[in-house]
Amino acid sequence: KLYPIHPKLKRIHGLTCYKRLEDLPEVPEVGIFAVNAERTVQIFEDFCKLGGKGAIIFSDGFAEIGRQELEDRLMELSDRYSVAYIGPNCLGAIDNFSRLYTNFIPEQRSEPVTKANGIGIISQSGGIGLELLEMLDADNLGVGRWVSIGNASCVGVSEMLAQMGKDPKIKLIAIYLEGVANGLKLLEIGKEVT
């Protein structure tokens, strides 16, 4: 079920819009955020208080431009309410096994990837991750799971590697790193993933 939220629009792509998170008919399991950084923090707090379980935060304007305090606030809310998030400053995720597509990719750049296989991609860079996705599509390989982790202040490469490594459907995992906060943790998880 999709529940778009917009303060002014009545419909988006044929779906009824709700003015506020509190107006939804039920609490969504996953929240997807694509608003400015300040609003993201406010709405993420509301989402956590309502009982949301996880989030994908496309929004930028956090630590990547020197606004660490806003990202710290997201991390604090995540810890307080036990609500994990991917991002901020990411392009989302694709899970071809469950048919969950939460990617924020321009339509003219990529068609939906429909062929599920044993390839998992974890990318810190949305641009590089998108290039890998397009290369696999061009070679008619598809992808099982794809995730752009962005700033990775909550769910990072280590966590995604551990999750994909436990999934028997994923046979190969490609990772693009620009930096890692806890290299020892990544090495330990990497040793466990075979």
Phi, psi and omega in degrees: 000136178245133179232090178290145177240128177207132184291341184239324184284146178269327181217148172226122180048041177083356180263140177294132177266147175248145184287325184219159178303321182293344181274352183295150180290342177204163179281123180288147177289320182237129175256137178241123189247124179220058177229178182296164188302316181297314179295324178303313181298315180297312183289325177298321177297315178300315179301315179297314181297327180284345178107018175300154186256329182197162184215156170238124186246100177289327187312140175250187180096025181251224185301332183296343175240021175090009181258062183300328183299325178290320179291323176300322179295319175301315181296320178298315178295319178301314179294314183298318185257002181055048178242110180280154177217153171258135181113209351291182177064047182233176177251008174095206186213155175230132173232100183285347178282318179265353182068033177265119180237109179239032184274150181246069185244131179304133184304322182289343180272330188205135172273159179302134177279123186246347184266112179274135174215193185271018181264130173244138179235130174238122182227131173286328179265127176295320181296313179293319178300319178294319177299316178299317179299315180292323178295317178297319179295319180297328178269009179058037181262329183071193182204146175277303178223143180220133178217133172257116187266351177057229182292339175056041182281346176240291177263118183244193181301316182301313181295318180291322178297317179299316181295311180293326180294335179274349184273115181294343179282338180268120183253336182219134181236123175256135181233132171247119181248143170248344179175159180221135183286323184227086183298323180296319178299316179298318179298317180297315179294320179300325178294327183280334183274119180238000000 
